[in-house]
Amino acid sequence: MKLLSFKYNGVTLFGPKVKREEAVWDVLALAKHYEQTQFPKTIIEGIASGLDFVEKIRKMVERAEKEENIQYKYAFTEIEWLSPIPRTPKNILCVGKNYLDHATEMGDEAPPEKLMIFTKSPTTIAADEQDLPIHADVTDNLDYEGELAVVISKEGRNIPTQLAYDHIFGYTIANDVTARDIQTAHGQFFLGKSLDGSCPMGPYLVTKDEIPNPNDLAIVTKVNDEVRQSSQTDKMIYKIEDILAEVSRFVTLEPGDVILTGTPAGVGKGMNPPSYLKEGDTVKISIEGIGTLSNRFVKV
C-alpha cells in the first residue's frame, strides 16, 4: 500500500493512493462514515498498529469502492502534499558513508570501521514537490544525497538482526540535503545537516509487504535531469537489518522514527570540480517500488 499525508481544506489528513488513479482516499472520513471509532487519528498512531492498521484501511477502501463512495477520495490536484511522516517523534537518524564508493569520493581511504550515525532536526522535514530554501545567507555549498528511508512501527531495544523487519512499517525516499561548508567549519554534522527544509521525504510511504527486499532496489538521483547518482541498495555496507540491530543497542527505536540508510556516490562534493546546488535547481530522486521525490531549490 502506498500511503501519503496531505492537507485538504487546511486539514491534515492521510490515506492510501487510489489504485490506477491520481487520487487519495480520506481514511479518516471513511472511518467516520463506517463508524470505526477506534481507528487511529494520526498516521503515527496508525504506524504503531503495524499491518493491522493497513488491513483496516484495505477493508474500508474495498467497501467504499464497492459502494462507490467517491466523495471520500480527492484528486491530487485538490490536495497539498505533505511528507508521509509530517513530524517524527524524535530526530531523524542517518547513516553516514554507508556506500563504499561514496566514502571514497569523500576522500576516505576506507569506509568507517563502525556504523556512523548522525541526526537531523525534525524541522528539516519537507514534502514532495515543495520548493526548498537554497539558504544562500549561510551556505554556498548546499549538496544533495538521495537515500532510502526506513520508517519504524514497533518499539525496540537490542533488536536481533533476524527480527529487524518485525519493527519496520515501510519505506520512503529522502534527500539528505547538506551544507558541506557548515559541516566542515563546525567539525560535526548536525548544523550542516539541519537547515530548515533539508530533509524532504516522499512522495509515498510504501508498506513493507510491497517491498520484499529493500536491500536490492535501484536508486537514481537527477539534478536538472542530469543523472548524478545511479546505484543499488545492495551496495550498502550495512544492510537494513544490521542498521536496526546496531542502532537499537544504544537507542530505543519508536513508532514513527525515520532512519536514512546512506547515499551512494555522485554527490556534488564528489565531482571534480565540486558542483553544488544553485537557485532554481531541481533534484529528483527515484527508488524502485516507491516513486520519485522532486524538489526545486529557491531563494526565500
C-alpha positions, 0 to 999 in steps of 0.5 A, a space after each residue: 500500500 502506498 500511503 501519503 499525508 496531505 492537507 485538504 481544506 487546511 486539514 491534515 489528513 492521510 490515506 492510501 493512493 487510489 489504485 490506477 488513479 491520481 487520487 487519495 482516499 480520506 481514511 479518516 472520513 471513511 472511518 467516520 462514515 463506517 463508524 470505526 471509532 477506534 481507528 487511529 487519528 494520526 498516521 503515527 498512531 496508525 504506524 504503531 498498529 503495524 499491518 493491522 492498521 493497513 488491513 483496516 484501511 484495505 477493508 474500508 477502501 474495498 467497501 467504499 469502492 464497492 459502494 462507490 463512495 467517491 466523495 471520500 477520495 480527492 484528486 491530487 490536484 485538490 490536495 497539498 502534499 505533505 511528507 508521509 511522516 509530517 513530524 517524527 517523534 524524535 530526530 531523524 537518524 542517518 547513516 553516514 558513508 554507508 556506500 563504499 564508493 561514496 566514502 571514497 569520493 569523500 576522500 576516505 581511504 576506507 569506509 568507517 570501521 563502525 556504523 556512523 550515525 548522525 541526526 537531523 532536526 525534525 524541522 528539516 522535514 519537507 514534502 514532495 514537490 515543495 520548493 526548498 530554501 537554497 539558504 544562500 545567507 549561510 551556505 554556498 555549498 548546499 549538496 544533495 544525497 538521495 537515500 532510502 528511508 526506513 520508517 519504524 512501527 514497533 518499539 525496540 531495544 537490542 533488536 536481533 538482526 533476524 527480527 529487524 523487519 518485525 519493527 519496520 512499517 515501510 519505506 520512503 525516499 529522502 534527500 539528505 540535503 547538506 551544507 558541506 561548508 557548515 559541516 566542515 567549519 563546525 567539525 560535526 554534522 548536525 548544523 550542516 545537516 539541519 537547515 530548515 527544509 533539508 530533509 524532504 521525504 516522499 512522495 509515498 510511504 510504501 508498506 513493507 509487504 510491497 517491498 520484499 527486499 529493500 536491500 536490492 532496489 535501484 536508486 537514481 538521483 537527477 539534478 536538472 535531469 542530469 543523472 548524478 547518482 545511479 546505484 543499488 541498495 545492495 551496495 550498502 555496507 550495512 544492510 537494513 537489518 544490521 542498521 536496526 540491530 546496531 542502532 537499537 543497542 544504544 537507542 530505543 527505536 519508536 513508532 514513527 522514527 525515520 532512519 536514512 540508510 546512506 547515499 551512494 556516490 555522485 554527490 556534488 562534493 564528489 565531482 571534480 570540480 565540486 558542483 553544488 546546488 544553485 537557485 532554481 535547481 531541481 533534484 529528483 530522486 527515484 527508488 524502485 517500488 516507491 516513486 520519485 521525490 522532486 524538489 526545486 531549490 529557491 531563494 526565500 
